């Protein structure tokens, strides 16, 4: 087949060819957009490159999932296409929403803005996409077919941050749904998301976009963008800019976020939560029995007594208005009333930001020109993100003074400070702000040259180079150790008297004064650089009876580095409650060879319209890996008849250890170890029926009635260096595409199976604790990863002090399931109707740390249907076009998910209990809610278009469906009463969205 150069006009693909290419090549038939929009976008892209720019173009295109140039949008690998226009029509605003709400991603927890108060890879405010639930670091994200570098802060910068892509420049996103390391290199184990930008803008335009929750209190989104372009005889230039802002969504703004409750019931369905008998009763703050924040408590470090504000005003002890708490449990036969006197809520908790404030400024430019026989294409992207978050933490310094019964707990600075408890040694538990300010500058430049080899009319070449740089400053509010008076670290008295009730340090009324006296801002900077160079030659090797054998050969070189420099205060351990943080610094270089060959085996035979074999392979050579490695993929496409096609792919993929996994400096987080948290397996181990747990906890002297500790423990993690090996994976997909001629219906059904072996994972605090105390062999490796006070300690006996999570190569994770894409499209007297849906059903989903479940110390490795990982998710969009009007109705379905195992023996469950039954503060056989119910969200919109302007108005979550809630202590972190990992739920509620576009 002959390649034709065309310097003036690029033949537009016939509509039929584009439709069939989309359907057969990538299942664009039922993507998150009408297929005709995708076809138009693809056709316009080609036409714009010729008629508007007149660049030297090749009468073939390269599609996602292949290196080869083709005459149509056809690929054996399954591809799902999302257009920005359809996403906006159902109320989505930014690029992360476009991807995270697709069916291939929505079945697993997605890292977004609601995790900004947590220690996450990439730092506060990062937004990533996690395909198939295999992890964001196993999903490659491309921009117009090229690989930009990640952005973020702290040492664990890894996956691509979708914040850097302004949604106003996105035309569509093509999601490659099989393993693709042979085509795109490392990280493409779970698939590839290729973000395609707008290629031509012939008139200046201005767009205003907003989404406003009906319930006031935050979460409002504002977006303004502008774009223009210049067309020349030899090419074109596009320039676009965007401003985006989301206001913080606070805990007090939503009923299901503002007051955490245990939500435990009796056998008749009645709530049996502990009764609030604290001094908060009558203030409007009572009843949050699951703890919004535990504070305003003084713990005698010797006796263990906890002094709380006296509900009846009677003083017992040395602190006026305080007394030892009385927290009775239920009595025999579930009699009496369990209650508590602790302060578990504060008025300023309503100001905690669940979604932080996030502002982004973006500029994007692209240029495409013909330089004689060579085409030059360049893209430039600059993005600035500013994220600020605010939450609460505990401050619990160990104080002593002149009355300390143990002389070593008296301050050495001559201070008269004393601690008002009988022992003279205590921990005041006080509320304290936790704030972060993130400022990231991201730069990306990609430039390529392509053309035809002069010695042949079938071979083309492409040379491409790109550079990206992320420079992020992070500022964190901490506590100055030198001012804390904490005898665990300093011998000088506190700069303020924490026990002076007139100052309000304990009850939080003086929280700002406490911060002013003891707080310190510490800052750091993270730089991530990436350079990529590749060259590809593609053309035809020879002809067979069924057609030409096409091939591509290429080389690639990548160099990427990270340099995270924490503040000197972190390096010298000068911040209270924060570990010593050292720099994370390292560089990786990789050289790669790759090839792809496509062989037309048969054509034009009965029941064989076409049979095509596709083969690809890639070899890697990493500096940090002692040996080289390689991957491969084979695909077979069988066009049975014009309306029916079968396809299958099978191959291997590869992921080298990330820079953060190799070189990460110490980082820390704080984890609860109270009885309610369920973190410490040895809490109330006497109620457990697990013989290993009982023996192991007893062996270290922990009493069987041990009730945990109110203060958090620190979890440190660091890189694993040369101990890590690369991940490998196998992927298999098989599917069919059916486009019957008797009805305007298209269906694509694909089976997928992914298995990741030798995967790199972080051993979490929960895994380490469970692996230590539930194991048959004790002590074991897990036990070496934690530090715990002995039972004979003078203060806080048996308290967990530190756990050391680490990166290790573990056994495997595997997922299997089905993707269904469907579209109905018909023209009627009342307009053009499009109905399209995408659904993913997971049949298997498990992760295994070691070769056997028992070695993990866990009850099960199954994750299929676990909370945050529903088995079934899907989207359905119906659109009616009638003249200048377009009416859209979208539905997003989130399937039910639940805790997959019985409640832990530590809660008192026995063999005859139902899986969701356990004891609750003395109540025998209480019923816990361990199920996150399904949700169906509806969105509607109306769009009116005129030659120079158009307006879109709609409502997202039309029926104001609230997220479901679960009980406390069922193994899942909650925000309010909502499971945190269930990111499929809408936290904003019913929202109005408006988009106005004007073309000058």
N, C-alpha and C positions, 0 to 999 in steps of 0.2 A: 504494500500500500504506500502511496506517495504522500509525503508531507508537502503542503503548499504554503509558501510565504505570502502574506497579504498585508501590504502596507497602508491600504486605504479602507478596505471593507472586509469585515469578518462575517462570513456566512452565518446567519442566525439558525440555531438548531430548530428543526420543525418541532411543533408542540408535542406531537406523538412520540418522537424520539426522546425528548426530555422527560415526558411522563413515564414511558416505559423504562428509561434509564434509571430514574429515581426509584421506581418500584422495584425493579429487579436488582438494581445495584445496591440499594441501601434502605429499603423500606421507608422511603420518604412519604409513603402513602398515608400514614396515620401518625405523623409526627405531631408536635405541639403547634402545628400550623397547617392551614390548608395546603395541599400539595401544589395547587396551581400557583400559589404565592411563591413557593420554592422554585417552581419551574420558571416563573417570570423573573425571579431574582437571579437565577442562573443564566437565563437568556440575556437579561439586562446587563449582567456582569460582562458577558462576552461582547455584547453590542457596544457597551460603553468603552471597552478597551479598543474598539476599532473605529466606530463612527464618531465618537466624541474625542478620542485621543489619537487615533490613526497610528498607534504604535505598531511595530513589527510583531505580529502575532502568529502563532502556529495554529493551524486549523485542527488542533487537538487540545484537550484539557487534562489536567491532573486532578484526580478526585481523592478525597480523604480515604486512606486505607491502601493507597497504591502509589508507587513511584512512576508508573507508566503514564504516558500521554495517550488519551483515547479520543475517539470521535464522539462519544456520548458519555453521559454521567452514569457509568456502569461499573460495579465492583462486586466481586463475589462475597466479600465480607459484609455483614449486616451493618447498616448505618441508619441512625435515627436523626431526623432533622428538626430543629426548632427555629422558627423565625421570630425575630424581635417583635414584629407587628402583631402576631397572634398572642405573644406573651403579654404585651402591653394591653391588648384588648380585654384580658381577664384581670387586669389590675397589678401586674408585676411591674417593678420599676427598675431594678438594677440587674446586672449581668449574673450575679450570684443567684438571684431568684430564678432566672431563666433556666439555669442548669440544675439547681438543687431541687426544683419541683418537677423535673422530668421523671418519668416512671423508673428509669434505670438507676436514678439516684435516690428517689424519695423513699425507698425501702430500707434505708439505713440512716443513722444519725449523721447530720451534716454540721460541720463547724461553721457557725455564723456569729452574728453580733451578740447573741445571748450568752456566749461563753467568755465575754471580755473580762469578767472578774475572776476567771480561772487561769491557772497556769497551763497554757496550751501551746502546741507547736506553732511557731510563727508570731506569738505574742498577741496582746489584746487587740481585738478588732479585726483580726484576719478572717477571711471567708474563703473556703476551699470547696472542692467538689469531690465526693467519695462515690465512685461508681461501684455497684454491686456489693457495697459494704466491705470491700477489701482494703479500704484505707486510701485517704487522699494522696499519700505518697506513692501509691501504686496506680495513679491516674495521671497520664500525661496531658497537659493543656498546651495547645498550640494557638498561635495567632497567625492566621492566613497561611497555615501549613508549616510555620516555623516555631521554634521553641524559645520563648522568652524565659528569663530567670525568675525565681521566686522573690517575694518581698516580705519583710517582717522585721521583728525585733527579737532580741535575746538570742541565745546560742542555738535554738532549735528551729531555725528557719529551714523549711523543707519544701512543702507543696506550694504550688503557684497560688498567689493571692488574687482572687477575682476582683477585688476592689480596684485594681489598677486599670481595668478595662471599662471605659465609660460606655454605658449601655446605648447612648445616642449614636455611636458609630457602628454598632453591631447590626449586621443584616440578617445573619442566621448563624446557628451553631450546628455543626455536624458531629454527632457522637458515634464513634466507631466502637462497636459492641463486642469485639473479640480481642484477645491478646495480640499486641502489635509491636513487640520489641524488635522483630525482624525488619519492620519498616521504619519505626521511629526511635528505636533505641531503648535504653534503660527507663524504667518507671511506667512503661505502657502495659503493665501486667493485666490490669482490669479494663483497659480500653483507653480511648483518646477522645478528648473534647477539642475540636478544631473550631475556633471562633473566626468567622468570616466577616470582614468589615465592608462597609459601603465603599464602592470603587469609584463612583462618579457622582458629583453634585453639580447640576448645571445652573442652579439658581440659589442665591443666598437664602437661608431659612433660619427661623428662630422658633424654638419649641419650649413651652412651659409645661411642666408635669408635676402633679402633686397627688398624694394619697393621705387622707385625713380620717383617722378613726372617729366614729360617731361619739364614742365615750372619750371625753377630754382627759388629759393627763399625760400626754406624751405619745411618741411613736409617729408623729407627723413627718412626712417626707416631702421635701421640696427639691425640684430639679429644674435647672434652666440650661439649655444648650443652644449653641449656634453652629452653623456649618455653611461653608461656601466652597466654591471650586472654580478653577480656571481651565479652560480647554484650549489646546493649541493644535496646530497641524501635526505636530510630532508627539503629542502626549497630553497629559492632564495632571493637575494638582488638586488635592483635596485638603481642606483645613477645617478642623472642628474643635470646639471647646465645650466643656461642661462643668457645671457646679452642682454638687449633690449634698444634701444635708438631711440627716434623720435626727429628730429630737429624741432625747432619752425617754424610754418607757419605764416608769417607776413602779415599784411594788405596790404602792398605794393606789395606783390608777386602775387596778383590776381586782375584782372580788376574789378570784382564785389565786392571787399572788400575795395578798396583803396579810394573811393570817394563816400560818401553817398549823394544821391540826393532825392528830394521829389518825382519825377516821377509822376507828376499830369498832366492830359491832358484836352484839351477842347473836345467839342462834336464831332469834326472831327478827333480826335486822335492826335492832335499836342501837344507836350510838352509845358506847360505854367509855368514851374518852375520859381521862382523868379530869376531875373538876378543878377549876382554878379557884383557889382560896387565898391567893396572894393579896397584897395590899393594892394591886391594880384593879381589883373588882370595883365596878362602878365608875371607872375612868374611861371606859370605851376601849381600853387596850387589853382587856382580859380575854381568856379563852383560846389563846394561841398555844395550845398545850404541846405542840410538836417543836416549839422553839424557833421563833424568828431570830432571836439572839439571846444567849444565856449570859447575863451579867448582873451587876448590882448584888454581888455575893462576895462574902469574905470567907475564905477557907483556912481554918486553923491547920497549919502544915504539920503539926504534931498529932493532934487528936483526930483530925479529919472532919471535925464539925464544920457545917456550912451555915454561916450567919446570913440571914436575909431580912429585908424590911418586915417588921412585925405586923401582921394583918390587924391585930387588935390594939396596936400601939404600945404593948407591954414590952419593956426592955428586959432581956435576959442576956447577961454578959456585960462587956465593957463598952459596947457601942450603943449610944442612945437610939432607941427606935428599932433596934435589930434584935433578933433572937435566933437560936438554932432552928433550922427549918423542920417542919413536921410534914412529911410526905407519906401518908399511910397508903398501903396497897389494899386491894379487895381482900375480904376475909374468907374463911372456909365456906365452901358452898356458894361462892361468888356473892357473898354478903357484903354489906357495908358500901363504902364509896371510896375509890382511889382518888387521891387529890394531891395537889402540890402547892407550895407557897413560894416557889422561885419566881423571879421576874424573867419572863420569856418573851417580852415584847417591849418596844419603846416607841414613842411618837415619831421619832426621826427615822424609824425603819421604813416608813412610807417613801422616804427620799432615796432609798437604795435603787440604783439603776439596774433593771433587768436587761434592757437594751441600752447601750451607752450612746452618748452623742457622737456622731460621726460626720465629718465634713471632708469632701473630696473636691479637688480642683484638677481637671484633666485637659490636656491639649494633645490632639492627634493630627498628624499630617501624613499624607502619602503622595507619592509622585510616580508616574509611569510614563516613560519616554522611549522613543525609538531613536537609536543612534546608528543609523544606517542599517546594517544587518544584525545589530544587537539591540535587545531590549534591556532597559534599565528600570528596575523597580525598587523603591525605597519607602520605608515606613519609619516614622518617628513618633514616639509616645512619651509624654511626661505626665506623671500623676503625683499629686501631693495629698496625703491622707493625714488628718488630725482626728484622733480618737481620745475622748476623755471619759473615764468611768469612775463611778463612786459606789462603794459598798461598805459594809461594816465588818469589823473583826473584833476579837477579844484582846485585851491587854491585861496580863496577869503576872506582874513581877512578884518575885519572892522577897518580902520585906522582913526585916528584923528590927533591931534597935536596942535601946537601953534596957528594956524589960525582957529581952529574949532569954529563955531558960537555958539555951545552949550558947555559951560565950562566943563561939565562932560566928554567930549570927548577929553580932553587934557591930555597928559601923565604926570605922577607924578614923573618921574625919572630925570626931569630937561633937557630932551633932546630937541634939537632944531628941531626935526622932524616935518614936516608939510605935509599935504595932498593937492596936487595942484588942487583942485576944489573950486568953489565959497564958498561952505559951510564949507570947510576944513574937511569934513567927507566923506569917500568913501570906496568902495570895489574894489580893483584892482583884476580882474579875470585873473589868471596866469595859464599856463600849468604846470603840476607837474607829475613826474613819480609815478606810483603805481606798486610796485614790491613785489613778494612773493617768498620765498624759503621754500620748504617743504621737510622734510627728515623723512621717516617712516620706522621703523624696525618692521617686522611682523614675528611671530613665531607660528607654529601650530604643535601639536603632538597629534596623535590619536593611540590608542592601543586597541586591542580587542582579546578576547579568545572565541573560539567556539568549540562545540563538541556534542556528543550524550549522552543523559541520559542513564546510564548503565542499568537501569531497564526496558528499552523499546527500540525497534528498529525503532520507528516512530517519536520520539520526540528529538528535538535538542535545544541547548541553546546557547546564545551569551551574553557576557558581554563586554561592551565597555566604554572607558573613553577617553575624549579629553580635551585639554587645548590650548587656543589661547591667544596671547597677541599682541596688537598693541601699539607701543610707537612712537608717531609722534611729531617732533619739527616743529614749524612754525615760520618763521621770516618774518616780514612785514615792508616795508619802510613807515614811517609815518612822520608827521610834529610836531615838538616840540612846544607845545603851548607857553611855556615860551619865545620862541624866535620869535613868530609870530607877536607880536604887536597887536593882535586882541583884541580890547577893550571889546568884549563880554566876554573875559576870563581873560585878564591881563591888568595892568595899565602901563606897561613899553613899551617903543617904540620898533619897530622891530630892529633886529640885522643888517638888510640891508635896503637900500632905494629901495623899490619896484618900485618907479617912476623914478629912474635914468635910462634913456633910454640907456645910454652907457653900462650898465650892461646886458641888454637884458632879464630882468626878465619877462616883460610883453609879449614880442613877442616870448619868448621861446628860443632865441639864447643863453641865459644864464641859461637854465634850470638846467644844471648840477651844476653850481655855486650856484644856489638857493637851490638845494637839499643839497649841501655840507654845506651851511650856516644854514639851518633850519631843515634839515632832521634828523630823528632818527630811528634806527632799533629797533623794539620791538619784543620780542619772547615769545613763550609759548610752553607748552607740553601737549599732550593728551595721556592718557593711557586707553586702553579698554581691560579688561580681561574677559574671558569666560571659564567656566568649565562646562562640560557636562558628566553625567554618566547615562547609561541606561542598562537595562537587558531585554532580550526577550527570551521567551520559545515558540517554535512553533512545531506543529506536527498534528496528526490526532486524532480526538475525537472518531469517530465511523464510520462504513460503512453504506451507503445507497445503494439502487439498482443502482443508477447512479454513485456511487463512494464514496470515503471517504470524510467525513466532516473535513476540515482542520481548524486549529485555531492558533492564536498567542496571547500571553498575555505578557504585559511588564510594566515596570516602568521607569521613567526618572526623573532626578534631574538636574536642570540648575541653575547656579549662574553667573551673569554677572554684571560688574561694570564699571563706567566711572569716570575718574578724569582728568578734563581739568583745567590747571592752566595758566591763561593768565599772561602776563608780568605785573610787578608792575606799569609800565607806563599806562597800560590800566586800572588797578584796581583803580588808583588814577586820572583818566581822564586827564592825562598829554599829550595826543596825540590829536592834532587838528583834528576835523572832525570825531573822533572815540568816541563811547559812552563809558561810564564806564563799563568795562567788569569784571564780577565777576566769580568765579570758578563755573564749572559745575561738581557736584560730587554726586554720588548716586549708590546704589546697589539694585539689584532685585534678588529674589530667587523664583523658581517655582518647584513644585512637580506635577508629572503627572502619571496617570494610563491610559493604553490604551489596546485595544484588536481589533482583526480582526478575522472574521469567514467567511469561504467560503463553500457554500452548493451546491453540484451538484444535481439539482432538477430532471432533466430528461436527458435521454441519449439513442441514438440509435432508435428513433421513427421516423415515417414519418414526414418530415418537422421539426424535432427536432433532429439534430445530438447531440446537447448538450444544456442544459439550466442551467445556473449557477447563483447563488445569492451570492453577497459579501456584508458583513456588517462590519463596523468598527466604533469605538467610542473612545473618549479620554476625560478625566476629568482633569481640571487644578486647581491649588491652588497657586495663586501669593501672595507674601508678601504685595505688594502695593495695592491690590484690596481686598475690604472688604468681598466679597462673592466669592465662587468658581463658576466655569462654566464648560460646557461640550459641545462637538460637536459630530456629527455623519455623516456617509455617507453610502449610499446603492447603490449598482451597480448590474445590471442585464446584463448578456451576453447570447445571443441566437444564437447559431450556427444553422442556418436554414438548410443549405446544406453545403458540404465541401467548396464551392466557395462563400458562402454568409453568413455574420454575421451581426446581429443587436446588439447594446450595448447602455446602458444608465447608467448615474450616477446622484445621487441627494444627496446633503448634506449641512452641515453647517460648517463654519470655524470661526476662532477667532484670533484677534490680540490684545495683551495687549499693553498699551501705552509704547512707547520706552523710554529708559533712557533720551534721549534728550528732548522728549516731556514732561517729568515729571520734570526734574531738570535743563534744559538749563539756563545758566546764560545769562545776557544781551548780545546781539549781534546787530550789526548795519550794514546797507547798505545805499547807497545814491541814491536817486530817483529824476529824473528830474521833474520840475513843470512848464516848459515853455509852451507856447501856443501850440507849435508844438508837444509836447509829449502827449497831451491829458490826462494827469494824473489828473489834478485838474478839477473837473466838473464845478467849478464856473468861469473858464476862458471864457470870452465873453458869459456869460449866457444870455445876452439880445438877442442873436440870437436863443436861444433854444425855442422850443414850449412846453417843459415840464413844466407844471404849478407848480409842487412841487419844481423842481429845481429853477425856477425863484423866487418863494416865499422864499425858504430857504436861497439862496445866498443873496437876498436883506435883509433878516432879520438880518444878521450879518454885514450889511453895505458895502458889496462888490459891487463896481460899475459894472454896466452891461457891461461896455467896458473893464473890468479888463483883462490884457493880460498876466497874469502869472508872474513868477519870474525866472530870469536867473540862480539863484543858486539852488542847489539840496537841498532836505530836507532829514533828517535822519529817517530811519525806524528801530526801535528797536523791537526785539522779545525776549521772554523768555519762560521758561517752565511753565506749568500750574499746576504742583503739583497734589494734591489730587482731583482736580476738574474734571479730565479726567476719563472717563469710557472706558472699552474695546470696540473695534469694533466687530461686528458680521457680518456674510455674509451667503448668500445662493447661491449655485451653482448648475446648472443643465446642463448636456450634454447628447446628444443623437446622435447616428451615425450609419453608416453602412460601411462595408468593403466588397468589391466585387473583386474576383480574378477569372475571367472567364477562363475556360480551353481551349477555342478555340482561344485565342489570348494572347500573353505574356503581359497583361495589368493588373494593379492593381489600384483600386480606393478606397479612404476612404473619406467619407463626414461626418463631425460632426457639429452639432448645439451646441452652447454654450450660457449660460446666467448666468451672475454674478451680484449680488446685494450686495453692502456693506452698512450696516446700522450703524448709530451712529458713522460714520467714524471720525477719528481724522484728522483735517485739520488746516492749518494756515490761518487765515483771512489775506489776503494780503492787502497791502496799497491801491490798486485799489478798492478792495471790501469794505474796510472801508470808503474810500472817497465817493464812489458811494452810499453805504448804508446810509451815513449821509445825503447827500444833495438831493438824489432822493426820499427819503422816505416821505410818507404822514404825519407821526408823526415826528416832529422836535422840539428840538433836541432829539436824540434817543441814544441807546447803542453805535452805531458806532461812534457817535460824541465824546463820552468820550475817544475814542482811538486815538485822534489826538489833536495837539496843533497848533494854528494859531494866527498870529499877528492880533490885532484888526485893524479896518480901520483907527483908529486915531493914530496909532503908528508913532513915529517920523521918523523911518527908516523902510523900507520894509513893508509898510502897506499891510495887507492881505496875507502876505507870510506864507506858511505852514512851520513850523519849525520841527515838529516831528510827526511821525505816529507810533503807537504801534501795530504792528501785533501780534497775539497771537494764541496759540493752543487751539482749542475748539472741542467739539463733535458737528458735524453738522448732517444734515439729511441723505443723501445717495448719492451714485453714482452707476450707472448701465450700463452694456454693454451687448449687444447681437449680435450674428453674426454666421458666418459659416467658418469652416476650410476645405479646399479641399487639399488632398494629392493624387498625381497620379504618376505612374511609368510605363514606357514601357521598356522592356528588351528583346533583341533578339540576337541570334547568326547568323551571316551571313558570307559569303565567304570572305568578306573584313574585318571582325573583329567583336567584340562584342559591341553592341550599347546599351547604357543606356540613357533614357530620363526621367527625374523626375522633378516634380514641387510641390511647396507648395504655397498656396494662402489663405489669410484671408480677408473676407469681413465683415465689421461691419454694422449692420442694426440699432443699437441704441447705443448711447453713451452720457450719461448726468451725471452731478453732480449738486446736489442741496444743498445749504447751509441751508436753512430753509424749512419749509413745503410748502411754496408757493413761486412762482417766484418773486412776488412783494416784499416780505419781504427781498429778497436778494439784492434789489436795482439794479438788472441786467435785461437786456432786454430778456435774454433767459438763460436757463440752458443746452441747447443742445450743445454738443461738437462734434457730429458725422460729420466728414468731415471738422472740423475746421483746420486751419493751424497748422501743426505739428501732426495732427491726421487724415490722409487720410482714407477714407472708405475702399479702396482696396490696398493691397500690395501683392507682390508675388515674388517668385524666380523660375527660371527654369534652370536646368543644363543638358546639353547633353554631353555624353562622349563616345568616340570611342576608344576601345583598340585593337591594332593591333600589335601583337608580343611584341617587347620591347618598342613600342611607345604608348602613350596615348594622345589623343587630347580632350580638354575640351572647351566647349563654355557655358558660364553662362550669364544669364540675370536676372537683379533685377528691378522690376517694383515698382514705387512709384506713387500712384494715386493722382489726383488733390485734393487740399484742398483750403479752402477760409474762409474769415470772414463770419460768419453765420448771423449776424444782420446788420441792417442799420447803416450807419455811425452816430455817436452820434450827438444829437442836438447842442452840444457846437460848432460844426464845421459849423453850419448854415443850416443843412439839414432840409427840410420841408416835409410834407406828400406827395407832388406830385413828389418828387425827386425819382430817382431810388435808390436802396439800396446802390450802390457804388458812389452816387453823393453827393456832399456837396460844400459849398463855400470854396474858397481858396484865402486868402489875398485879399478879395474884388471881386474875380472872381466868378460870380454867376453860380452855377450848374457845377462845375468842376467834372471831372471824375477821380476817384481814382482806382488804380489797387489793388483789394482786393483778388486776386486769385493767389495761388501758383500752377502753372501748373504741370502736371504729368511729370515724367521722366522715361526713360527706359535705364538702364546702361548695357553695354555689356562688358564681359571679356573673353579673350581667352588665352589658354596656351597649351604648348606641353611639355610632359615629356618623357624622355628617361631613361630606367632602365637597369643596368648591375648588375651582382652578388655583386660587391663590392661598387658600387656607382650609383647615379642617379642624374639627373639634370632636373629642371623645369624652363621654361622660358615663360613669358606671359605678357599680357598688360591688365591692369584694366581700366575700363571706356574707351574702345577702341575708341569711336567716340567723346571723350572729351566733353560730355554733361555737360554744365554749370548749376549750380543751378538757379532756377527761382528767379525773383525779385518781390517785391511788393512796393507799395507807402509808403511813410512815413505817420504817423498819422492815421493808420487804426487799431490801437489797438495791434500791435505786435512789440516787440523789434526786431531790425535788426542788423546784423553785415555787415557793408557796406550797400548794398541794398538787402541782403538775409535775410529772416525771420529766426531769431535765433532758434526758436523752431522746425524748419523743419530739424531735425537732419538726416532725410533720404537722404538729398542731399549730394552729394560728393563735398567737398570744395577743394580737392587736384587737381582734373582734371586727364587727361590721365597719367597713371603711368606704368612704367616698373617694373616687379617683377621677381626675380631670386631666386631659391632655389637650393643649392647643398648639397647633403648628401654623406658622405663617411663612409663605414664600414671597420674597421681594421680586 
